[in-house]
């Protein structure tokens, strides 16, 4: 599904209505990245945005939303590059074959020699 979603989005990369947010930028520099998104949307930045994990509500209930379990945590960079460490050689080879060109288009890799 990721490949299809990314390929569909690539068509819109240069559209002025699109603002691309890279996960790495968000987790390494959350305040600046969120400010940029809100500026793009012409919305004000409020400090409370950085404390999203302190907000309670029905969407934070992990019993009802088990796929949203990390929503109760502050933004962190623990997942950056995790795939390179956790995939075995065969999985990496498959990923490179299927996704290598996309990673190059998105600026994550310079070529397929990774």
N, C-alpha and C positions, 0 to 999 in steps of 0.2 A: 504494500500500500504506500509506503514512504516514497518509493520511486515514482509511482503514478502521481502522487500529490506534488512532489517537487517538480516533476516535468510539467505538470499543469501550471504551476506557479511561475516557472521560468518564462513563460509567454508574457507575463505581466511585469517582469522586472523593471522595465524602463517606463512603465505607466506612471504618470505623476500622482495618481490616486493610491499608489502602493508605497508602503514604507517597510523595508526589509529589516528585520531584527534577527541578528545571529544570536543563538543561544549563548555562545561564549562571551559575546559582548554584554549580554544581559547579566550573566552571573559574575563576570569579572569586574564590571563597572555598572552596577544596577541603577544607581541614582542618575547618572548621566544618560544611560540608555532609556530609562523611563521618562526622563525629562524630554528627550528627543522625540519619543513617541507622542507624548502629550502635546508638545509644540506642534508636531505634524497635524495632530487632531484639533489644534487650536483650543486646547483645554489647559486649565491651570495646573501647576504642580503643587501638591500639598505634601508636607512631610509625612502625613499619616499613610501615604501610599507605600512608604518604605517599611511600614509596620503591618502589612497585609496579614501576616501570620498570626497577629494578635486579635484579629477580628473574629468573633464567633458568629455562627449562623448555620442554617441547615446544610449548606454545601460543605461545611467543615466536618460533618459527622461521617467518620470513616465506616460506620456500619452501613450507611445508605450510599456512600460514595467511596468504595474501596480503592478506586483508581485515582483518588484525589488525596491520598494519605500525606503526601509531602506538602500539601497546601498549608499545613499547620506549622511548617518550618520556615525559618528565614531563607532567603536566597543564598545559595552556596555554590561553589565551583567543584564539588566532589566528583561530578560525572564527566568533566571535561577529559576527553581522550580515553575514557574507560574502555571503549570498544576496542581500542588498539591493544590493550593489555589483556582483555578477557576473551577475545576470539582466538581460537586455535588457528593453525596454519591453513587448514582447508577452508575454514570459515572466512578468514581474511582473503584468501584467493578468490572465493566466490563473491565476497563483498566488493573486492577491487574490480572484478569482471563486470559486475552488475551496476556498481555505483561510482567507479573511478572517474568517468567522464563528468558526472554530475558534480563530484567534489571539486574537480578542476574548474568547471563553470562557475561554481559558487565561491571560488577563491580559497578553498580549504587545502588544496594541494596544487603544486605547480605542474606535475606530470604524474604518470602512473608508476613511478619508481619509488614507491613508499612501502 
